[in-house]
Amino acid sequence: MPDIQETLDRIRQLMGRTVGYAGGRYRLAEVLEDTRTLILAPTGPTEGIVADSYGHPAGRGPEFVELAVFDEAGNLSEEILSITLEEYPG
């Protein structure tokens, strides 16, 4: 089982990097520490229906992806393990 804080810190160091996930390209946008969630922002002109704070359709906008960093057992989630880095600076 990985150390939770160390894992979140390592992911934070990758913020802004372009990654592949589920056949699309995304930017690592944010890590929400309280829910241990990774937010991916689309890199292209991908738009979808955006919900308001009540969950009702409110218009069109970028489709952000929310991924749980850890599974119920405390291991890295399958979603996180399926992310690939698209570029490497340097």
Secondary structure, 3 states (H helix, E strand, C coil): CCCHHHHHHHHHCCCCCEEEECCEEEEEEEEECCCCEEEEEECCCCEEEEECCCCCEEEEEECCEEEECECCCCCECHHHHCCEECCCCC
